[in-house]
């Protein structure tokens, strides 16, 4: 299975890059992983609702270039569906069994994701009502994908 992480912005902090690299290396034995970063827009302090909407749309246009019609798309969104790790693992497994060969996970920037990207998603997934930095969210997502494969294959992994 191919898994693509589409993310707004670069991972700037070294410790996040190292964590992303570690989980990418671990996932190598389970799937073909691709990480695509698109440029983020700077959000000025005190930006109004209209300006924020324009920023989201610009980032959304960049993301849309990589969203494939033949992929199953999961957008990370605070108001999305919540799954525990076992449920997440089962979802990935069920998709594979049903013939889906490409999963795309989309992580927005500091303002989230625009409506057009959210509408394209086959699943909107929430990890928490809390807000996480998008760099950290990439690490959390990769860890959960890795955990999901370990659960799926009944391989030991810390709880």
C-alpha positions in Angstrom: 0.0 0.0 0.0 1.1 3.5 -0.7 0.6 6.2 1.9 1.1 9.8 1.2 1.2 12.5 3.8 0.3 15.9 2.2 1.2 18.7 4.6 1.2 22.5 4.6 4.5 23.9 5.6 7.9 22.4 6.3 9.1 20.7 9.4 11.6 23.2 10.7 12.6 21.9 14.1 15.4 19.3 14.0 13.8 17.1 16.7 10.6 16.9 14.7 12.5 16.1 11.5 14.4 13.3 13.3 11.1 11.9 14.6 9.5 12.0 11.2 12.6 10.3 9.7 12.5 7.6 12.4 8.9 6.7 11.8 9.4 6.9 8.0 12.2 4.4 8.4 10.1 2.1 10.5 7.1 2.3 8.1 9.3 1.3 5.2 8.7 -2.4 5.9 4.9 -2.0 5.9 4.1 0.5 3.1 5.5 2.8 0.5 5.6 6.2 2.3 5.7 9.6 0.5 5.7 13.0 2.2 4.7 16.0 0.2 5.1 19.5 1.6 3.4 22.5 0.1 4.2 26.1 1.0 2.3 27.7 3.8 1.1 31.3 3.8 2.1 33.7 6.5 -0.8 34.7 8.6 -0.4 38.3 9.9 -1.3 39.0 13.5 -4.8 40.3 13.7 -5.8 38.8 10.3 -9.5 39.1 9.7 -11.9 36.3 8.7 -11.8 37.2 5.0 -7.9 37.3 5.0 -7.8 33.9 6.8 -10.2 32.4 4.2 -8.0 33.6 1.4 -5.0 32.1 3.1 -6.8 28.7 3.5 -7.8 28.9 -0.2 -4.3 29.5 -1.4 -3.0 26.6 0.7 -5.9 24.5 -0.5 -5.1 25.1 -4.2 -1.5 23.9 -3.5 -2.8 20.8 -1.8 -5.4 20.0 -4.5 -2.6 19.6 -7.1 -1.5 16.4 -5.3 -4.9 15.0 -4.3 -5.5 12.0 -6.5 -8.9 10.8 -7.8 -7.9 7.2 -7.3 -6.7 7.7 -3.7 -8.7 7.4 -0.4 -8.3 10.8 1.3 -8.3 11.5 5.0 -8.2 15.1 6.1 -7.1 15.8 9.7 -9.7 18.1 11.2 -10.6 19.0 14.8 -14.3 18.4 14.2 -13.7 15.1 12.4 -14.4 11.5 13.5 -12.5 10.1 16.4 -11.0 6.7 16.3 -8.8 4.9 18.9 -5.6 3.2 17.7 -7.3 -0.1 17.2 -10.1 1.5 15.2 -7.6 3.4 13.1 -5.7 0.2 12.4 -8.9 -1.6 11.4 -9.8 1.2 9.1 -6.4 1.0 7.3 -6.7 -2.8 7.1 -10.3 -2.7 5.8 -9.3 -0.2 3.1 -6.5 -2.5 2.0 -8.8 -5.6 1.9 -11.4 -3.6 -0.1 -8.7 -2.9 -2.8 -7.7 0.6 -1.9 -4.0 0.9 -2.8 -3.3 4.5 -2.0 -4.1 6.5 1.1 -3.6 10.2 1.4 -3.5 12.0 4.7 -3.8 15.8 4.6 -2.5 18.0 7.4 -3.3 21.7 7.1 -1.4 24.7 8.2 -1.9 26.9 11.3 -5.5 27.8 10.2 -6.5 24.2 9.2 -7.8 23.2 5.9 -10.1 24.9 3.4 -13.6 23.7 2.7 -12.8 22.3 -0.8 -10.1 20.0 0.7 -12.4 18.9 3.5 -15.2 18.2 1.0 -12.8 16.0 -1.1 -11.9 13.9 2.0 -13.4 10.4 2.3 -12.9 10.8 6.1 -12.3 13.8 8.3 -10.3 12.5 11.3 -9.8 14.2 14.6 -7.0 13.2 17.0 -8.3 15.5 19.7 -10.2 18.7 20.4 -6.9 20.2 21.3 -4.9 22.1 18.8 -1.4 20.8 17.9 1.4 22.4 15.9 1.2 21.0 12.4 4.9 19.9 12.7 4.0 17.8 15.7 0.8 16.5 14.1 2.9 15.0 11.3 4.9 13.0 14.0 1.7 11.9 15.8 0.1 10.8 12.5 3.2 8.8 11.4 3.4 7.2 14.8 -0.3 6.2 14.7 0.1 4.7 11.2 3.1 2.7 12.4 1.2 1.6 15.5 -1.7 0.7 13.2 0.4 -1.7 11.2 1.9 -3.2 14.3 -1.6 -3.8 15.7 -2.9 -5.2 12.3 0.0 -7.7 12.2 -0.2 -8.6 15.9 3.3 -7.4 16.4 4.3 -6.1 19.9 4.4 -2.3 20.4 4.4 -0.3 23.6 1.1 0.9 24.9 
